[in-house]
Amino acid sequence: MYPNGMMYSQRSPNGPMQVVLVEPYVYATLRSLIGKRVVIDTSRGPVNGTVADAKPDHVVVQEYDSTFFVRISEIVWIMPESKNQ
């Protein structure tokens, strides 16, 4: 990843060039939510749980015995769960 955090690419010797867009504000928000309960809406539906880790391309959410790896490119919105629930 370049220092500006925006995108990087890698050319395979025998294949197409892969370009990855990094969303630095979404990544920073997810990093700030590690250890907190969230609802993440994705293009496939919502995911509830505790943010265990965040990487530039995915977030790890744990709920009971299940672990979800959600691609940041699939996230529509993120909402911290209220403390009253």
PDB file with one MODEL, atoms N, CA, C and O in Angstrom:
MODEL        1
ATOM      1  N   MET A   1       0.852  -1.167   0.000  1.00  0.00           N
ATOM      2  CA  MET A   1       0.000   0.000   0.000  1.00  0.00           C
ATOM      3  C   MET A   1       0.895   1.226   0.000  1.00  0.00           C
ATOM      4  O   MET A   1       1.899   1.268   0.711  1.00  0.00           O
ATOM      5  N   TYR A   2       0.534   2.218  -0.793  1.00  0.00           N
ATOM      6  CA  TYR A   2       1.290   3.452  -0.824  1.00  0.00           C
ATOM      7  C   TYR A   2       1.002   4.271   0.429  1.00  0.00           C
ATOM      8  O   TYR A   2      -0.048   4.098   1.048  1.00  0.00           O
ATOM      9  N   PRO A   3       1.915   5.156   0.810  1.00  0.00           N
ATOM     10  CA  PRO A   3       1.723   5.937   2.030  1.00  0.00           C
ATOM     11  C   PRO A   3       0.414   6.717   2.062  1.00  0.00           C
ATOM     12  O   PRO A   3      -0.151   6.910   3.139  1.00  0.00           O
ATOM     13  N   ASN A   4      -0.082   7.168   0.915  1.00  0.00           N
ATOM     14  CA  ASN A   4      -1.338   7.917   0.913  1.00  0.00           C
ATOM     15  C   ASN A   4      -2.533   7.018   1.165  1.00  0.00           C
ATOM     16  O   ASN A   4      -3.636   7.514   1.393  1.00  0.00           O
ATOM     17  N   GLY A   5      -2.335   5.683   1.129  1.00  0.00           N
ATOM     18  CA  GLY A   5      -3.394   4.741   1.464  1.00  0.00           C
ATOM     19  C   GLY A   5      -4.462   4.582   0.422  1.00  0.00           C
ATOM     20  O   GLY A   5      -5.478   3.946   0.704  1.00  0.00           O
ATOM     21  N   MET A   6      -4.296   5.119  -0.766  1.00  0.00           N
ATOM     22  CA  MET A   6      -5.404   5.113  -1.704  1.00  0.00           C
ATOM     23  C   MET A   6      -5.487   3.841  -2.557  1.00  0.00           C
ATOM     24  O   MET A   6      -6.553   3.228  -2.614  1.00  0.00           O
ATOM     25  N   MET A   7      -4.436   3.437  -3.202  1.00  0.00           N
ATOM     26  CA  MET A   7      -4.535   2.207  -3.978  1.00  0.00           C
ATOM     27  C   MET A   7      -3.156   1.677  -4.305  1.00  0.00           C
ATOM     28  O   MET A   7      -2.161   2.401  -4.274  1.00  0.00           O
ATOM     29  N   TYR A   8      -3.123   0.409  -4.616  1.00  0.00           N
ATOM     30  CA  TYR A   8      -1.891  -0.191  -5.071  1.00  0.00           C
ATOM     31  C   TYR A   8      -2.249  -1.230  -6.116  1.00  0.00           C
ATOM     32  O   TYR A   8      -3.399  -1.660  -6.211  1.00  0.00           O
ATOM     33  N   SER A   9      -1.269  -1.627  -6.892  1.00  0.00           N
ATOM     34  CA  SER A   9      -1.538  -2.614  -7.933  1.00  0.00           C
ATOM     35  C   SER A   9      -0.386  -3.604  -7.985  1.00  0.00           C
ATOM     36  O   SER A   9       0.728  -3.331  -7.537  1.00  0.00           O
ATOM     37  N   GLN A  10      -0.696  -4.747  -8.541  1.00  0.00           N
ATOM     38  CA  GLN A  10       0.310  -5.787  -8.684  1.00  0.00           C
ATOM     39  C   GLN A  10       0.059  -6.479 -10.015  1.00  0.00           C
ATOM     40  O   GLN A  10      -1.060  -6.909 -10.296  1.00  0.00           O
ATOM     41  N   ARG A  11       1.080  -6.584 -10.817  1.00  0.00           N
ATOM     42  CA  ARG A  11       0.939  -7.220 -12.118  1.00  0.00           C
ATOM     43  C   ARG A  11       1.497  -8.634 -12.029  1.00  0.00           C
ATOM     44  O   ARG A  11       2.654  -8.848 -11.666  1.00  0.00           O
ATOM     45  N   SER A  12       0.653  -9.575 -12.364  1.00  0.00           N
ATOM     46  CA  SER A  12       1.090 -10.962 -12.428  1.00  0.00           C
ATOM     47  C   SER A  12       1.824 -11.160 -13.744  1.00  0.00           C
ATOM     48  O   SER A  12       1.431 -10.578 -14.755  1.00  0.00           O
ATOM     49  N   PRO A  13       2.885 -11.969 -13.759  1.00  0.00           N
ATOM     50  CA  PRO A  13       3.636 -12.143 -15.000  1.00  0.00           C
ATOM     51  C   PRO A  13       2.792 -12.728 -16.138  1.00  0.00           C
ATOM     52  O   PRO A  13       3.061 -12.448 -17.306  1.00  0.00           O
ATOM     53  N   ASN A  14       1.785 -13.528 -15.815  1.00  0.00           N
ATOM     54  CA  ASN A  14       0.991 -14.163 -16.866  1.00  0.00           C
ATOM     55  C   ASN A  14      -0.485 -13.797 -16.813  1.00  0.00           C
ATOM     56  O   ASN A  14      -1.301 -14.467 -17.446  1.00  0.00           O
ATOM     57  N   GLY A  15      -0.849 -12.759 -16.081  1.00  0.00           N
ATOM     58  CA  GLY A  15      -2.262 -12.459 -15.938  1.00  0.00           C
ATOM     59  C   GLY A  15      -2.535 -10.971 -15.895  1.00  0.00           C
ATOM     60  O   GLY A  15      -1.644 -10.151 -16.114  1.00  0.00           O
ATOM     61  N   PRO A  16      -3.777 -10.638 -15.609  1.00  0.00           N
ATOM     62  CA  PRO A  16      -4.163  -9.227 -15.581  1.00  0.00           C
ATOM     63  C   PRO A  16      -3.613  -8.515 -14.340  1.00  0.00           C
ATOM     64  O   PRO A  16      -3.206  -9.149 -13.366  1.00  0.00           O
ATOM     65  N   MET A  17      -3.614  -7.197 -14.405  1.00  0.00           N
ATOM     66  CA  MET A  17      -3.155  -6.396 -13.288  1.00  0.00           C
ATOM     67  C   MET A  17      -4.268  -6.295 -12.247  1.00  0.00           C
ATOM     68  O   MET A  17      -5.419  -6.027 -12.591  1.00  0.00           O
ATOM     69  N   GLN A  18      -3.930  -6.504 -10.996  1.00  0.00           N
ATOM     70  CA  GLN A  18      -4.888  -6.396  -9.901  1.00  0.00           C
ATOM     71  C   GLN A  18      -4.753  -5.016  -9.277  1.00  0.00           C
ATOM     72  O   GLN A  18      -3.656  -4.601  -8.902  1.00  0.00           O
ATOM     73  N   VAL A  19      -5.873  -4.305  -9.166  1.00  0.00           N
ATOM     74  CA  VAL A  19      -5.896  -2.986  -8.538  1.00  0.00           C
ATOM     75  C   VAL A  19      -6.829  -3.063  -7.344  1.00  0.00           C
ATOM     76  O   VAL A  19      -7.953  -3.551  -7.458  1.00  0.00           O
ATOM     77  N   VAL A  20      -6.358  -2.577  -6.186  1.00  0.00           N
ATOM     78  CA  VAL A  20      -7.146  -2.617  -4.960  1.00  0.00           C
ATOM     79  C   VAL A  20      -7.313  -1.195  -4.459  1.00  0.00           C
ATOM     80  O   VAL A  20      -6.332  -0.475  -4.278  1.00  0.00           O
ATOM     81  N   LEU A  21      -8.562  -0.789  -4.235  1.00  0.00           N
ATOM     82  CA  LEU A  21      -8.854   0.525  -3.688  1.00  0.00           C
ATOM     83  C   LEU A  21      -8.965   0.400  -2.182  1.00  0.00           C
ATOM     84  O   LEU A  21      -9.736  -0.416  -1.678  1.00  0.00           O
ATOM     85  N   VAL A  22      -8.203   1.199  -1.465  1.00  0.00           N
ATOM     86  CA  VAL A  22      -8.244   1.196  -0.006  1.00  0.00           C
ATOM     87  C   VAL A  22      -9.013   2.440   0.429  1.00  0.00           C
ATOM     88  O   VAL A  22      -8.731   3.547  -0.032  1.00  0.00           O
ATOM     89  N   GLU A  23      -9.987   2.250   1.320  1.00  0.00           N
ATOM     90  CA  GLU A  23     -10.765   3.372   1.827  1.00  0.00           C
ATOM     91  C   GLU A  23     -10.231   3.729   3.212  1.00  0.00           C
ATOM     92  O   GLU A  23     -10.633   3.118   4.202  1.00  0.00           O
ATOM     93  N   PRO A  24      -9.333   4.710   3.295  1.00  0.00           N
ATOM     94  CA  PRO A  24      -8.644   4.981   4.558  1.00  0.00           C
ATOM     95  C   PRO A  24      -9.564   5.419   5.691  1.00  0.00           C
ATOM     96  O   PRO A  24      -9.283   5.105   6.848  1.00  0.00           O
ATOM     97  N   TYR A  25     -10.649   6.132   5.405  1.00  0.00           N
ATOM     98  CA  TYR A  25     -11.546   6.575   6.483  1.00  0.00           C
ATOM     99  C   TYR A  25     -12.366   5.418   7.037  1.00  0.00           C
ATOM    100  O   TYR A  25     -12.594   5.345   8.244  1.00  0.00           O
ATOM    101  N   VAL A  26     -12.808   4.519   6.176  1.00  0.00           N
ATOM    102  CA  VAL A  26     -13.539   3.340   6.651  1.00  0.00           C
ATOM    103  C   VAL A  26     -12.598   2.458   7.462  1.00  0.00           C
ATOM    104  O   VAL A  26     -12.977   1.959   8.521  1.00  0.00           O
ATOM    105  N   TYR A  27     -11.395   2.265   6.982  1.00  0.00           N
ATOM    106  CA  TYR A  27     -10.401   1.465   7.695  1.00  0.00           C
ATOM    107  C   TYR A  27     -10.106   2.082   9.068  1.00  0.00           C
ATOM    108  O   TYR A  27     -10.059   1.364  10.067  1.00  0.00           O
ATOM    109  N   ALA A  28      -9.908   3.400   9.128  1.00  0.00           N
ATOM    110  CA  ALA A  28      -9.625   4.070  10.402  1.00  0.00           C
ATOM    111  C   ALA A  28     -10.809   3.943  11.359  1.00  0.00           C
ATOM    112  O   ALA A  28     -10.618   3.746  12.559  1.00  0.00           O
ATOM    113  N   THR A  29     -12.020   4.053  10.838  1.00  0.00           N
ATOM    114  CA  THR A  29     -13.207   3.897  11.676  1.00  0.00           C
ATOM    115  C   THR A  29     -13.277   2.492  12.245  1.00  0.00           C
ATOM    116  O   THR A  29     -13.544   2.315  13.434  1.00  0.00           O
ATOM    117  N   LEU A  30     -13.040   1.498  11.414  1.00  0.00           N
ATOM    118  CA  LEU A  30     -13.076   0.113  11.891  1.00  0.00           C
ATOM    119  C   LEU A  30     -11.998  -0.144  12.928  1.00  0.00           C
ATOM    120  O   LEU A  30     -12.244  -0.856  13.902  1.00  0.00           O
ATOM    121  N   ARG A  31     -10.809   0.418  12.743  1.00  0.00           N
ATOM    122  CA  ARG A  31      -9.729   0.256  13.734  1.00  0.00           C
ATOM    123  C   ARG A  31     -10.151   0.863  15.072  1.00  0.00           C
ATOM    124  O   ARG A  31      -9.822   0.321  16.127  1.00  0.00           O
ATOM    125  N   SER A  32     -10.873   1.978  15.038  1.00  0.00           N
ATOM    126  CA  SER A  32     -11.294   2.627  16.284  1.00  0.00           C
ATOM    127  C   SER A  32     -12.403   1.844  16.988  1.00  0.00           C
ATOM    128  O   SER A  32     -12.668   2.076  18.167  1.00  0.00           O
ATOM    129  N   LEU A  33     -13.049   0.927  16.285  1.00  0.00           N
ATOM    130  CA  LEU A  33     -14.139   0.138  16.848  1.00  0.00           C
ATOM    131  C   LEU A  33     -13.701  -1.252  17.325  1.00  0.00           C
ATOM    132  O   LEU A  33     -14.546  -2.044  17.742  1.00  0.00           O
ATOM    133  N   ILE A  34     -12.412  -1.563  17.274  1.00  0.00           N
ATOM    134  CA  ILE A  34     -11.943  -2.874  17.743  1.00  0.00           C
ATOM    135  C   ILE A  34     -12.320  -3.044  19.209  1.00  0.00           C
ATOM    136  O   ILE A  34     -12.060  -2.173  20.039  1.00  0.00           O
ATOM    137  N   GLY A  35     -12.943  -4.191  19.510  1.00  0.00           N
ATOM    138  CA  GLY A  35     -13.384  -4.488  20.860  1.00  0.00           C
ATOM    139  C   GLY A  35     -14.794  -4.011  21.163  1.00  0.00           C
ATOM    140  O   GLY A  35     -15.312  -4.267  22.250  1.00  0.00           O
ATOM    141  N   LYS A  36     -15.422  -3.319  20.213  1.00  0.00           N
ATOM    142  CA  LYS A  36     -16.776  -2.808  20.422  1.00  0.00           C
ATOM    143  C   LYS A  36     -17.775  -3.560  19.552  1.00  0.00           C
ATOM    144  O   LYS A  36     -17.425  -4.097  18.501  1.00  0.00           O
ATOM    145  N   ARG A  37     -19.033  -3.587  20.013  1.00  0.00           N
ATOM    146  CA  ARG A  37     -20.101  -4.238  19.256  1.00  0.00           C
ATOM    147  C   ARG A  37     -20.594  -3.298  18.167  1.00  0.00           C
ATOM    148  O   ARG A  37     -20.771  -2.100  18.391  1.00  0.00           O
ATOM    149  N   VAL A  38     -20.815  -3.866  16.977  1.00  0.00           N
ATOM    150  CA  VAL A  38     -21.265  -3.086  15.828  1.00  0.00           C
ATOM    151  C   VAL A  38     -22.313  -3.853  15.032  1.00  0.00           C
ATOM    152  O   VAL A  38     -22.475  -5.065  15.176  1.00  0.00           O
ATOM    153  N   VAL A  39     -23.007  -3.118  14.201  1.00  0.00           N
ATOM    154  CA  VAL A  39     -23.824  -3.694  13.140  1.00  0.00           C
ATOM    155  C   VAL A  39     -23.200  -3.199  11.848  1.00  0.00           C
ATOM    156  O   VAL A  39     -23.045  -1.994  11.650  1.00  0.00           O
ATOM    157  N   ILE A  40     -22.843  -4.124  10.968  1.00  0.00           N
ATOM    158  CA  ILE A  40     -22.271  -3.768   9.668  1.00  0.00           C
ATOM    159  C   ILE A  40     -23.242  -4.245   8.605  1.00  0.00           C
ATOM    160  O   ILE A  40     -23.519  -5.440   8.499  1.00  0.00           O
ATOM    161  N   ASP A  41     -23.759  -3.308   7.815  1.00  0.00           N
ATOM    162  CA  ASP A  41     -24.647  -3.690   6.723  1.00  0.00           C
ATOM    163  C   ASP A  41     -23.791  -3.905   5.485  1.00  0.00           C
ATOM    164  O   ASP A  41     -22.964  -3.065   5.130  1.00  0.00           O
ATOM    165  N   THR A  42     -24.002  -5.044   4.835  1.00  0.00           N
ATOM    166  CA  THR A  42     -23.249  -5.381   3.629  1.00  0.00           C
ATOM    167  C   THR A  42     -24.215  -5.564   2.477  1.00  0.00           C
ATOM    168  O   THR A  42     -25.432  -5.539   2.664  1.00  0.00           O
ATOM    169  N   SER A  43     -23.678  -5.746   1.303  1.00  0.00           N
ATOM    170  CA  SER A  43     -24.518  -5.995   0.133  1.00  0.00           C
ATOM    171  C   SER A  43     -25.253  -7.326   0.251  1.00  0.00           C
ATOM    172  O   SER A  43     -26.208  -7.560  -0.489  1.00  0.00           O
ATOM    173  N   ARG A  44     -24.834  -8.201   1.158  1.00  0.00           N
ATOM    174  CA  ARG A  44     -25.488  -9.499   1.373  1.00  0.00           C
ATOM    175  C   ARG A  44     -26.362  -9.536   2.622  1.00  0.00           C
ATOM    176  O   ARG A  44     -27.011 -10.548   2.886  1.00  0.00           O
ATOM    177  N   GLY A  45     -26.390  -8.444   3.399  1.00  0.00           N
ATOM    178  CA  GLY A  45     -27.181  -8.396   4.617  1.00  0.00           C
ATOM    179  C   GLY A  45     -26.344  -7.963   5.804  1.00  0.00           C
ATOM    180  O   GLY A  45     -25.126  -7.824   5.688  1.00  0.00           O
ATOM    181  N   PRO A  46     -26.994  -7.744   6.964  1.00  0.00           N
ATOM    182  CA  PRO A  46     -26.277  -7.229   8.132  1.00  0.00           C
ATOM    183  C   PRO A  46     -25.455  -8.299   8.851  1.00  0.00           C
ATOM    184  O   PRO A  46     -25.779  -9.486   8.816  1.00  0.00           O
ATOM    185  N   VAL A  47     -24.382  -7.845   9.504  1.00  0.00           N
ATOM    186  CA  VAL A  47     -23.541  -8.687  10.353  1.00  0.00           C
ATOM    187  C   VAL A  47     -23.433  -7.978  11.697  1.00  0.00           C
ATOM    188  O   VAL A  47     -23.034  -6.814  11.757  1.00  0.00           O
ATOM    189  N   ASN A  48     -23.788  -8.676  12.779  1.00  0.00           N
ATOM    190  CA  ASN A  48     -23.703  -8.123  14.136  1.00  0.00           C
ATOM    191  C   ASN A  48     -22.580  -8.830  14.881  1.00  0.00           C
ATOM    192  O   ASN A  48     -22.336 -10.017  14.663  1.00  0.00           O
ATOM    193  N   GLY A  49     -21.901  -8.110  15.753  1.00  0.00           N
ATOM    194  CA  GLY A  49     -20.893  -8.740  16.592  1.00  0.00           C
ATOM    195  C   GLY A  49     -19.863  -7.748  17.067  1.00  0.00           C
ATOM    196  O   GLY A  49     -20.047  -6.536  16.950  1.00  0.00           O
ATOM    197  N   THR A  50     -18.776  -8.267  17.605  1.00  0.00           N
ATOM    198  CA  THR A  50     -17.681  -7.468  18.130  1.00  0.00           C
ATOM    199  C   THR A  50     -16.556  -7.427  17.109  1.00  0.00           C
ATOM    200  O   THR A  50     -16.152  -8.464  16.581  1.00  0.00           O
ATOM    201  N   VAL A  51     -16.052  -6.236  16.831  1.00  0.00           N
ATOM    202  CA  VAL A  51     -14.937  -6.092  15.895  1.00  0.00           C
ATOM    203  C   VAL A  51     -13.686  -6.651  16.566  1.00  0.00           C
ATOM    204  O   VAL A  51     -13.231  -6.129  17.584  1.00  0.00           O
ATOM    205  N   ALA A  52     -13.139  -7.711  15.990  1.00  0.00           N
ATOM    206  CA  ALA A  52     -11.948  -8.349  16.539  1.00  0.00           C
ATOM    207  C   ALA A  52     -10.668  -7.793  15.931  1.00  0.00           C
ATOM    208  O   ALA A  52      -9.643  -7.703  16.608  1.00  0.00           O
ATOM    209  N   ASP A  53     -10.725  -7.418  14.642  1.00  0.00           N
ATOM    210  CA  ASP A  53      -9.544  -6.907  13.949  1.00  0.00           C
ATOM    211  C   ASP A  53     -10.000  -6.187  12.696  1.00  0.00           C
ATOM    212  O   ASP A  53     -11.097  -6.428  12.193  1.00  0.00           O
ATOM    213  N   ALA A  54      -9.153  -5.303  12.196  1.00  0.00           N
ATOM    214  CA  ALA A  54      -9.435  -4.600  10.950  1.00  0.00           C
ATOM    215  C   ALA A  54      -8.162  -4.519  10.131  1.00  0.00           C
ATOM    216  O   ALA A  54      -7.097  -4.185  10.650  1.00  0.00           O
ATOM    217  N   LYS A  55      -8.277  -4.821   8.875  1.00  0.00           N
ATOM    218  CA  LYS A  55      -7.176  -4.739   7.922  1.00  0.00           C
ATOM    219  C   LYS A  55      -7.614  -3.808   6.798  1.00  0.00           C
ATOM    220  O   LYS A  55      -8.804  -3.509   6.697  1.00  0.00           O
ATOM    221  N   PRO A  56      -6.698  -3.336   5.944  1.00  0.00           N
ATOM    222  CA  PRO A  56      -7.098  -2.414   4.876  1.00  0.00           C
ATOM    223  C   PRO A  56      -8.153  -2.982   3.918  1.00  0.00           C
ATOM    224  O   PRO A  56      -8.873  -2.216   3.278  1.00  0.00           O
ATOM    225  N   ASP A  57      -8.255  -4.311   3.810  1.00  0.00           N
ATOM    226  CA  ASP A  57      -9.218  -4.891   2.861  1.00  0.00           C
ATOM    227  C   ASP A  57     -10.373  -5.642   3.515  1.00  0.00           C
ATOM    228  O   ASP A  57     -11.344  -5.964   2.831  1.00  0.00           O
ATOM    229  N   HIS A  58     -10.305  -5.936   4.829  1.00  0.00           N
ATOM    230  CA  HIS A  58     -11.388  -6.675   5.487  1.00  0.00           C
ATOM    231  C   HIS A  58     -11.433  -6.378   6.977  1.00  0.00           C
ATOM    232  O   HIS A  58     -10.482  -5.854   7.557  1.00  0.00           O
ATOM    233  N   VAL A  59     -12.566  -6.727   7.583  1.00  0.00           N
ATOM    234  CA  VAL A  59     -12.752  -6.586   9.021  1.00  0.00           C
ATOM    235  C   VAL A  59     -13.158  -7.951   9.566  1.00  0.00           C
ATOM    236  O   VAL A  59     -13.871  -8.702   8.901  1.00  0.00           O
ATOM    237  N   VAL A  60     -12.707  -8.268  10.768  1.00  0.00           N
ATOM    238  CA  VAL A  60     -13.047  -9.530  11.418  1.00  0.00           C
ATOM    239  C   VAL A  60     -14.063  -9.225  12.523  1.00  0.00           C
ATOM    240  O   VAL A  60     -13.797  -8.433  13.427  1.00  0.00           O
ATOM    241  N   VAL A  61     -15.237  -9.873  12.430  1.00  0.00           N
ATOM    242  CA  VAL A  61     -16.311  -9.672  13.402  1.00  0.00           C
ATOM    243  C   VAL A  61     -16.603 -11.010  14.055  1.00  0.00           C
ATOM    244  O   VAL A  61     -16.769 -12.020  13.371  1.00  0.00           O
ATOM    245  N   GLN A  62     -16.666 -11.018  15.399  1.00  0.00           N
ATOM    246  CA  GLN A  62     -16.965 -12.249  16.136  1.00  0.00           C
ATOM    247  C   GLN A  62     -18.298 -12.112  16.841  1.00  0.00           C
ATOM    248  O   GLN A  62     -18.605 -11.081  17.438  1.00  0.00           O
ATOM    249  N   GLU A  63     -19.089 -13.184  16.760  1.00  0.00           N
ATOM    250  CA  GLU A  63     -20.368 -13.264  17.453  1.00  0.00           C
ATOM    251  C   GLU A  63     -20.498 -14.679  17.981  1.00  0.00           C
ATOM    252  O   GLU A  63     -20.614 -15.628  17.205  1.00  0.00           O
ATOM    253  N   TYR A  64     -20.480 -14.823  19.296  1.00  0.00           N
ATOM    254  CA  TYR A  64     -20.503 -16.130  19.960  1.00  0.00           C
ATOM    255  C   TYR A  64     -19.357 -16.990  19.419  1.00  0.00           C
ATOM    256  O   TYR A  64     -18.198 -16.593  19.539  1.00  0.00           O
ATOM    257  N   ASP A  65     -19.643 -18.148  18.830  1.00  0.00           N
ATOM    258  CA  ASP A  65     -18.588 -19.030  18.307  1.00  0.00           C
ATOM    259  C   ASP A  65     -18.314 -18.819  16.826  1.00  0.00           C
ATOM    260  O   ASP A  65     -17.544 -19.573  16.230  1.00  0.00           O
ATOM    261  N   SER A  66     -18.926 -17.816  16.226  1.00  0.00           N
ATOM    262  CA  SER A  66     -18.772 -17.570  14.789  1.00  0.00           C
ATOM    263  C   SER A  66     -17.840 -16.395  14.536  1.00  0.00           C
ATOM    264  O   SER A  66     -17.865 -15.398  15.258  1.00  0.00           O
ATOM    265  N   THR A  67     -17.020 -16.525  13.506  1.00  0.00           N
ATOM    266  CA  THR A  67     -16.133 -15.451  13.074  1.00  0.00           C
ATOM    267  C   THR A  67     -16.468 -15.110  11.634  1.00  0.00           C
ATOM    268  O   THR A  67     -16.548 -15.997  10.784  1.00  0.00           O
ATOM    269  N   PHE A  68     -16.664 -13.825  11.354  1.00  0.00           N
ATOM    270  CA  PHE A  68     -17.000 -13.356  10.008  1.00  0.00           C
ATOM    271  C   PHE A  68     -15.863 -12.480   9.497  1.00  0.00           C
ATOM    272  O   PHE A  68     -15.377 -11.606  10.214  1.00  0.00           O
ATOM    273  N   PHE A  69     -15.445 -12.710   8.276  1.00  0.00           N
ATOM    274  CA  PHE A  69     -14.448 -11.895   7.601  1.00  0.00           C
ATOM    275  C   PHE A  69     -15.199 -11.129   6.512  1.00  0.00           C
ATOM    276  O   PHE A  69     -15.622 -11.711   5.513  1.00  0.00           O
ATOM    277  N   VAL A  70     -15.358  -9.829   6.712  1.00  0.00           N
ATOM    278  CA  VAL A  70     -16.161  -9.010   5.806  1.00  0.00           C
ATOM    279  C   VAL A  70     -15.236  -8.119   4.995  1.00  0.00           C
ATOM    280  O   VAL A  70     -14.426  -7.379   5.553  1.00  0.00           O
ATOM    281  N   ARG A  71     -15.361  -8.195   3.672  1.00  0.00           N
ATOM    282  CA  ARG A  71     -14.561  -7.335   2.804  1.00  0.00           C
ATOM    283  C   ARG A  71     -15.048  -5.902   2.925  1.00  0.00           C
ATOM    284  O   ARG A  71     -16.253  -5.654   2.877  1.00  0.00           O
ATOM    285  N   ILE A  72     -14.147  -4.969   3.080  1.00  0.00           N
ATOM    286  CA  ILE A  72     -14.524  -3.567   3.223  1.00  0.00           C
ATOM    287  C   ILE A  72     -15.268  -3.082   1.983  1.00  0.00           C
ATOM    288  O   ILE A  72     -16.148  -2.227   2.090  1.00  0.00           O
ATOM    289  N   SER A  73     -14.934  -3.606   0.830  1.00  0.00           N
ATOM    290  CA  SER A  73     -15.621  -3.184  -0.397  1.00  0.00           C
ATOM    291  C   SER A  73     -17.093  -3.585  -0.418  1.00  0.00           C
ATOM    292  O   SER A  73     -17.864  -3.062  -1.223  1.00  0.00           O
ATOM    293  N   GLU A  74     -17.495  -4.516   0.468  1.00  0.00           N
ATOM    294  CA  GLU A  74     -18.891  -4.953   0.539  1.00  0.00           C
ATOM    295  C   GLU A  74     -19.692  -4.202   1.593  1.00  0.00           C
ATOM    296  O   GLU A  74     -20.903  -4.404   1.694  1.00  0.00           O
ATOM    297  N   ILE A  75     -19.050  -3.339   2.383  1.00  0.00           N
ATOM    298  CA  ILE A  75     -19.734  -2.631   3.460  1.00  0.00           C
ATOM    299  C   ILE A  75     -20.526  -1.452   2.906  1.00  0.00           C
ATOM    300  O   ILE A  75     -20.014  -0.643   2.132  1.00  0.00           O
ATOM    301  N   VAL A  76     -21.805  -1.377   3.327  1.00  0.00           N
ATOM    302  CA  VAL A  76     -22.667  -0.251   2.969  1.00  0.00           C
ATOM    303  C   VAL A  76     -22.606   0.799   4.074  1.00  0.00           C
ATOM    304  O   VAL A  76     -22.402   1.981   3.797  1.00  0.00           O
ATOM    305  N   TRP A  77     -22.783   0.371   5.328  1.00  0.00           N
ATOM    306  CA  TRP A  77     -22.663   1.282   6.468  1.00  0.00           C
ATOM    307  C   TRP A  77     -22.261   0.512   7.716  1.00  0.00           C
ATOM    308  O   TRP A  77     -22.389  -0.711   7.776  1.00  0.00           O
ATOM    309  N   ILE A  78     -21.768   1.253   8.722  1.00  0.00           N
ATOM    310  CA  ILE A  78     -21.321   0.689  10.000  1.00  0.00           C
ATOM    311  C   ILE A  78     -22.009   1.497  11.110  1.00  0.00           C
ATOM    312  O   ILE A  78     -22.053   2.726  11.057  1.00  0.00           O
ATOM    313  N   MET A  79     -22.538   0.795  12.106  1.00  0.00           N
ATOM    314  CA  MET A  79     -23.174   1.490  13.232  1.00  0.00           C
ATOM    315  C   MET A  79     -22.767   0.813  14.532  1.00  0.00           C
ATOM    316  O   MET A  79     -22.986  -0.387  14.697  1.00  0.00           O
ATOM    317  N   PRO A  80     -22.177   1.568  15.461  1.00  0.00           N
ATOM    318  CA  PRO A  80     -21.925   0.983  16.781  1.00  0.00           C
ATOM    319  C   PRO A  80     -23.259   0.643  17.425  1.00  0.00           C
ATOM    320  O   PRO A  80     -24.223   1.399  17.309  1.00  0.00           O
ATOM    321  N   GLU A  81     -23.311  -0.511  18.113  1.00  0.00           N
ATOM    322  CA  GLU A  81     -24.542  -0.883  18.808  1.00  0.00           C
ATOM    323  C   GLU A  81     -24.692  -0.005  20.041  1.00  0.00           C
ATOM    324  O   GLU A  81     -23.705   0.341  20.691  1.00  0.00           O
ATOM    325  N   SER A  82     -25.931   0.352  20.359  1.00  0.00           N
ATOM    326  CA  SER A  82     -26.156   1.192  21.532  1.00  0.00           C
ATOM    327  C   SER A  82     -25.926   0.390  22.806  1.00  0.00           C
ATOM    328  O   SER A  82     -26.091  -0.830  22.814  1.00  0.00           O
ATOM    329  N   LYS A  83     -25.554   1.061  23.860  1.00  0.00           N
ATOM    330  CA  LYS A  83     -25.258   0.397  25.124  1.00  0.00           C
ATOM    331  C   LYS A  83     -26.528  -0.069  25.832  1.00  0.00           C
ATOM    332  O   LYS A  83     -26.441  -0.837  26.791  1.00  0.00           O
ATOM    333  N   ASN A  84     -27.689   0.368  25.393  1.00  0.00           N
ATOM    334  CA  ASN A  84     -28.954   0.012  26.036  1.00  0.00           C
ATOM    335  C   ASN A  84     -29.471  -1.356  25.601  1.00  0.00           C
ATOM    336  O   ASN A  84     -30.470  -1.830  26.143  1.00  0.00           O
ATOM    337  N   GLN A  85     -28.828  -1.990  24.653  1.00  0.00           N
ATOM    338  CA  GLN A  85     -29.324  -3.275  24.147  1.00  0.00           C
ATOM    339  C   GLN A  85     -28.786  -4.424  24.951  1.00  0.00           C
ATOM    340  O   GLN A  85     -29.100  -5.579  24.664  1.00  0.00           O
TER     341      GLN A  85
ENDMDL
END
